[in-house]
Each structure stands twice: as C-alpha cells, then as structure tokens.
C-alpha cells in the first residue's frame, strides 16, 4: 500500500469517527431532585385529569384517538431508562375544542385539543407537540414547580397543577369550576424547563422515528395559525430563546431511528375532523 493510499484510508477513518461523534453529541439532560415521590406525581395527575374530563368536552372519536395513542405510545417507548417511572400511566385524550392547545399532567395524562390536530400538517408535527409535553412529564416539571407551594395540602395542589399546566383561558375556566380552585400561577413553566422539554422532546422524536425538525416547524405553524389574540399553547409555553434555531441545532446532532410516519392514517383523520361539526371554543366563566 502506498503512502498516499494509507493516508487516504486514515483520513477516511478519522472523518467517519467525527461524523459518528457529531451524530451522537446530543445535549445531556439529567433528572432534577424532586421533593415529591413518583407516586405523588401519579396521584396529582389522576386527580387533575378527573377534573379535566369533567370540565372539558372530550372528542371520543375512535380513529382520532387511535392515531394519537399510536404516536404517544411510540414516544413513550423511546423514553431513556434514566427517566422511566414504572408507576406512570400515560394516556392521550383529544378535547373537542378549536383552540390550538395541549397539556400534560404529572404521572402521564395528556390532552390535545382538536384544534391542535387540525393545525398540524403532518403526524411528525403532532409528535413534536406530544414529545414536548411528554418531556415535561418525564422530567417531572409539574411537581418540581408544585414543591414551591407545599404549604398547601397534596389534594389542593392538584388544583394548582391543573390550572397552571392547562394555563391561559382554559385554566381560568377550569379553576372557576374546580373543587380545588386555587388559581393558575404556581406552575407556569419557566424558560429553563421549556428549553429542557424542547431538547428532550427532539431526542425522543428521533429515537421514536420522527423527524425532530418538525417540532420546530410545528411551533411556527402554531404561531402562524394562532390568530390576532395569539395561540393559547405558546402563551403558556414561553419561548426559551431562539427556540426554532435551538431545536434544529439539536436535531442536527440526532440520528432518526427509522420512520414512524403514518401518512395515510394521519391524512384520513385530518379529513375526518374537517367533516365534523366545528369544534366549540373554550367556555368562558361568568
């Protein structure tokens, strides 16, 4: 072998190693110490979810529920072992309201508005929203924030978790009708938690076979379709700074594990939702 050939082979090997490193240099996110136990996350989430199902209209459409369940299940299966909680029970419900909104509760319950699904252009964009919300759950952001309000009883904190994670106009309506009714200001996620949910969400998407760049695209879709009053989801999820750029930068370090795109199933659900009677707006309090 000539010196030139050996040098070329060495250069190729080094280049391959550098590419391999760049594809696996994802941002490392670690769990935070939490005063609440995972079992308390589950208890809080279960209580708050019961309130949601009483106060908000569920869509109860089998095809739509099946699509959201499929997306959610793939993302849950992609959660790294250091974040897994055996006691968490993940559920994915669709709310029949036209606002572009979604939220997740401690321990696993997640709710997506019909308006969010109709705003999405692909199931990867839906997966971006689910992955972001799922990241809040697995990082236990809800109870990390609730720890600031421990002077209240555990059951009362469920009202705070509900009102503040739902947030915005919807949260105010729920708080008015809630037996807990302690307001909506304790659990507003700050920019640090939003950044963690963006980055971990992008990682979950890649592990599950979704294109993580579509999370950034979905945020732009939400912004464009939010209307004059602003999109409710983004009002409750503050931009941690350069969100679109940061997500795409993280996506560039990730290797997508196959493809999870459902294609025709998503398009069928999209068409089905468009044929249904218009979804109502959020109910207003007195």
Secondary structure, 3 states (H helix, E strand, C coil): CCHHHHHHHHHHHHHHHHHHHHHCCCCCCCCCCCCCCHHHHHHHHHHHHHHHHHHCCECCCHHHHHHHHHHHHHHHHCCCHHHCCCCCCCEEEEECECCCCEEECCCCEEEEEHHHHHHCCCHHHHHHHHHHHHHHHHCCHHHHHHHHHCCCCHHHHHHHHHHHHHCHHHHHHHHHHCCCCCCCCCCCCCHHHHHHHHHHHHHHHHHHCCCCHHHHHHHHHHHHHCCCCCCHHHHCCCCCCCHHHHHHHHHCCCCCCCCCCCCHHHHHHHHHHHHCCCCECCCCCC
